[in-house]
Amino acid sequence: MAIKYSDHKFISFQEYIQDTERGKIIPYGHPMDEWIIRTLNSNIAKPLIEKAIDFLVSVKFGADLISMVPINSKSYPELFQILHHCAKTLAIPIPHTVLKQDINITYSAGTDSYVFIYVSPDLLQSFSTPEANFVIGCECGHIATGQILYRTLVSFLTGVYEDIQPFGLPVDTLLKVAGVALMAWSRRSELTADRAGLICCSDINIAETALLKIATGMADIKQIDIDRYLSQSEAMEEYLYPAKLNSIVKSQLSIPKRIKALRLFANSELYYKLINLPEPHGQNLLSREELDRQVNQLIQL
């Protein structure tokens, strides 16, 4: 049943799942991301993990969610319009979103039953509205593709929330048995979310600028030559090979690789199908198979 919020209608999560199964919503995620989500969702331990995460989220974020001002049509209407646009574009209910000063511009957490997004006031101060569409679109993408529960799990397992002990989760066992696989999935989930962000802003140049602002913390990046930045990063990665090997235990991909992967997606048949635009005349777009092959080649060690 559709959800009505602030005079706007949005499909429910159940309708989103049903529409995806009927083929109304085209899957745009990285293949491994989609496969691991399906595998994890079929695990008999999922209800226990979700219960533990729900408790930990309440302990970690409960006070903030109670006291922080929610973003809606009356409070922070400009941010709400961005949130509204991204939720509508990705066909999800509007997530509970609050404004909170934080080192991260945005982040999301939760379970399949309840998710939320934190947004820093710096978003509108340092990012243009199209750039903010990309950033918020990424967070909504985590929600739309069912990543939230497992991304929150990874955050607790890797100590992102250092002030909270993950009671109820067999941390050592999970890390030994599935640590590397979870990190590999987490890195690829960033690619899926970036694709959602690009769908929401519809401009690869805007998306690249937003990612660079996230990487540098700078509002003005006009002096940065993006192509030179990418080539220098690639050269340094080859020179500092141990750092490259260390990435196997990291939960996030580097910004340069995210930009390169997003460029491949922006030059694909899938992207133009998702944004309902005709394919550029005379431009050879990547098929879904070739897109997957080149992205996998890019992010492999």
Secondary structure, 3 states (H helix, E strand, C coil): CCEEECCEEECCHHHHHHHHHHCCCCCCCCHHHHHHHHHHHCCCCHHHHHHHHHHHHHHHHHHHHHHCCECCCCCCHHHHHHHHHHHHHCCCCCCEEEECCCCCCEEEEECCCCEEEEECCHHHHHCCHHHHHHHHHHHHHHHHCCCHHHHHHHHHHCCCCCCCCCCCCCHHHHHHHHHHHHHHHHHHHHHHHHHHHHHHHCCHHHHHHHHHHHHHCCCCCCCCCHHHHHHHHHHHHHHCHHHHHHHHHCCCCCHHHHHHHHHHHHCEHHHHHHCCCCCCCCCCCECHHHHHHHHHHHHCC
